[in-house]
Amino acid sequence: MLRIHGAYRSRAFRNIWAAEEAALPYEVVQTSFDAAKDPALSHMHPAGKVPALEDGTLILQESLAINLHIALKAGPPLMPQGDDLSRVLQWTMFAGTEVEPAIMAWAYNTYIRPAEQRNAAEAARGLADITPRLAVVETHLGGRQYLVGTGFSIADLNLGAVLYGAWLNGLDFSATPGVKSWLDRCLTRPAAMAARATRE
């Protein structure tokens, strides 16, 4: 059984969603942000952060890497094969390195931090940074329903999960209606709804 260590309102949400999509048995070990910093748990959380995954003797950190592992265990269609597997890796790296830093600059300064700690200039910078990245996704989607192949895959889950907070908290997607439709499709899937119920 997969054991997902983390708080529901953390990036562990991504892993719960992936486990739901994979239809693999899992349990959530509630671990707070502070508890993850406990030196006694350094074997599980060497960076002092959540989430972490236990799968037998394997311990993994990094939410997007955990999701790739879960998808590999599930196989197609969640994890495609051949060239589409490489495309999954491309979109996962894009989510983690291009989209997440920009969207979090906006998120921290619009809805995550208390109002008195928000920086309007940082929010504006994040929005300016995320706009061309969303345009890349818009162009790629074109008439496609999903990022890779013809069906939902872990590529959609990983990028969709990175954008989930912005989608839920009012980011304006009017310039990228294809991205908005794609997010609506991804984030209202039964497995996504099950994961969202633990968080929202």
TAFEN-V988681 format. One line per field, one symbol per residue. phi: phi as a letter, one per 40 degrees, with the letter a starting at -180 (. if undefined). psi: psi as a letter, one per 20 degrees, with the letter a starting at -180 (. if undefined). burial: b if it has 16 or more other ideal C-beta (glycine too) atoms within 10 Angstrom, else e. A space follows every 10 residues. Layout:
phi=???
psi=???
burial=???
//
This chain:
phi=.cbccicdcb cddcccdccc ccfbcabbcc bcdcccccdc bcccbccgbb cbbbbgccbb bgcccdcccc ccccgcccbc bgcccccdcd ccccccbccc dccccccdbb accddcbcbc cccccccccc dccccccdcc cfcccbcbgb bcbccccccc cccdccccbg ccbccbcccc cccdcccbcd ccccccccbc
psi=ppooprqhla ihgghggghg hikqprqpoo orgghiiphi jhhhmhjkqq rqppncippq rohhhghggg hhhhaqigor rbhhghhggg hghgghhggg hghhggghjh igqqhijqoh hhghggghhh ghhhhggggg gdjqhrhpbi rprhgggggh hhigggghkj pojhimhhgg ggggggjjqg hghgghhhg.
burial=ebebbbbbeb bbbbbbbbbb bbeeebebee beeeebeeee beebbeeebb bbbbbeeeeb bbbbebbbbb beebeebbbb eeebbebbee bbebbbebbb ebbbbbbbbb beeeeeeeee eebeebbebb eebbeebbee beeeebbbbe ebbbbbbbbb bbbbbbbeee bebeebebbb ebbeebbebe bbeebbeebe
//
